[in-house]
Amino acid sequence: MAESNNCHECLYLTKYNIMGIYKCIVCGWVYNPEEGDESGGIPPGTAFEDLPSDWVCPVCGATSDEFQEID
């Protein structure tokens, strides 16, 4: 049986698997791309780097430059 070679699926899975988790250095809230930010209108699967420039922490209002990637 031949393996599936769906390039669009591969690209999605690669991007999804390398998306980092970020923590607000002001209040400690964690942005997990698997969950998104429902209150901010950010759907699950959105990488931190792809957040809109005007997105802010839903807890304290910190801007995205006040987040750091965590392991």
N, C-alpha and C positions, 0 to 999 in steps of 0.2 A: 504494500500500500504506500503510495507516494505521500510525502508530507505536504501540508497546505503551505502555500507561499503567498499569502495575502499581505502585500507590502504595507497597506494602510493599517492593518491590524498590528503589524510588527512595529511600525512607527509609534502608534498610540501606546502600545504596551511598553516600549522602551522609554518614552517620555514619562508615562505614568509611574514606572518603577524607579525613576531617578529624581522625582520631585522631592524636594526637601521639606522638612517640617521646621517652622519658624516660631520663635517665642518672643513676645513683647517684653522688652527690657524695662518697661515702665510698670506694668501690672502683672506680668507673668502669663497672660492668656496665650494659648498655643494655636497657631494656624496650621491645620492639617489639611493638605490638599485633597485627601480622600473624602473629607467631610465638607470642604468649602466653608462658606460663611452665609448661612441662610438669612440672617438678619440684615446682611449687607448685599443680598442679592447675588452672591457668588456661588455658582453651582459646584457640586462635588466634581473632582477631577481637574480643578483649576490650579495650576502651579502658582506659587507665590510670585514668581517673576512675571506672570501674566495678569496679575491683579491690576485694576484700573489705577491710574496715577492719583486719583482722589480718594482711594479706599483708605479707611482708618480702622484701628482696632475697635471692635464692637463693645469692648468693656470700658476702655479709658479714652478713646479717641486719638491715641498716638498714631502718627503717620508710619508708613511702611518702612521708612529708614530707621525707625526705632525698634526694629525686629532683628534678631540674629538667628541664623540657622543652628539647629540642635541635632544631635545624633539620634 
